[in-house]
Amino acid sequence: MKFSFPSALALALVLTTPLRAETLKIGVVAPQTGPGAAWGLALDAGARIAANQVNEKGGLKVAGKTYQVDVITYDDQYKASETVTAVNRLIHQDGVRFIIGPLGAASLLAAKPITERSQTLMLSNTYTVKALENTKYVFRVLPTSREFVPPFVAWLKQNRPALKRVALLAPNDETGWDSQAVQDEAYKANGFDVVAKELFERKQTDFRAILTKLLASNPDNIELDTTPPPIAGPIIRQARELGYKGQFTKFGGVNVSEIVDAAGKENAEGLLGYLGADPNSKEWEWLETQYAKIHKNRMGDFTFFFYDATKFLLEAIAKTGTVTDTTAVRDAIEKASPFDTLIGKSFWGGKKVYGIDHQLYTPSFLVEVKDGKGTVIQKLEPK
């Protein structure tokens, strides 16, 4: 048998070149800049940490092939229009079948028709009840106000009996409307007098006018709800400057360091809020170390949820033996419940409330800001 020089050279290259792993693309859509950046960076880092773990072990083994996991992130700036652009680009240009994100009700509701139509699996976060309506391919990978606000408010009633009058403050959008309704119901059900309900625009920076109106109702507790941490800090500081000396609660997601930095250590003292993980745990310490390799800001608890979400997504892909059949991967994720996460035993549920068991139920933590740091004072197990 005779070989020409070009064909012999080609054969030699094939025999001597190591086989390269194929690529599995995972999309991330979340704010990397702007007021929601702390949450969006946490989402991005969670996905990358999980992907890095797999890649460092040689890649993801799927049906006899090895895949390097490639995370492709687009900054949607917490805007629904940018989310739509990013999702379309991931699906139609990048060939992505699995998306982590987005954040926020408006963004998810704008993206959902696209991902449902293309059967793209989306592991997301938003508090609106509409997130899981008429969907087969959306999972919500962290608890919402409906899961953690009622037990937290019940704790407040029992452990802070001097608090009786509460004012609610939330963003003026789908997320804020929905969460404020949950807050209103929970506080009233526990015997609190809801004396004021106000909404603000997300681009707002001066809250003195709205706070003056709110403080006129004489509240002894101001509930900051789903206000992003970089905004919650200035609200607390400006309320203190206007003379408010009462309690602040934030049963809608807390990044303690960001709030303390923006509010001032003294102003934030005593703030009570919801956290998805214990900042003094060995799991937090490990994840924070990994986070620091990716982003420069301080890590928030959202990183836990999206690390775990990406991890069980990749495990489901490996188990089903497919990187394209999103229906099979979805079914595997559903059947994996209950499962272990970094913060404890979790499970899928929510059919009675949302119509489908795609809602994550996981332990939650009540934190109090003391001397500029968050201290867990109560862990609540999911029911």
Buried (B, 14 or more C-beta within 10 A) or exposed (E): EEEEEEEEEEEEEEEEEEEEBEEBBBBBBBBBEBBBBBBBBBBBBBBBBBBBBBBEEEBBBBEEEBBBBBBBBBBBBBBBEBBBBBBEBBBEEBEBBBBBBBBBBBBBBBBBEBBBEBBBBBBBBBBBBBBBEEBEBBBBBBBBBBBBBBBBBBBBBEEBEEBBBBBBBBBBBBBBBBBBBBBBBBBEEBEBEBBBBBBBEBEBEEBEEBBEEBBEBEBBBBBBBBBBBBBBBBBBBBBBEEEBEBBBBBBBBBBBBBBBBBBBEEBBBEBBBBBBBBBEBEBBEEBBEBBEEBBEBBBBBBBBBBBBBBBBBBBBBBBBBBBEBBEBBBEBBBEBBEBEBBBBEBBBBBEEEBEBBBBBBBBBBBBBBEEBBBBBEBEBEBE
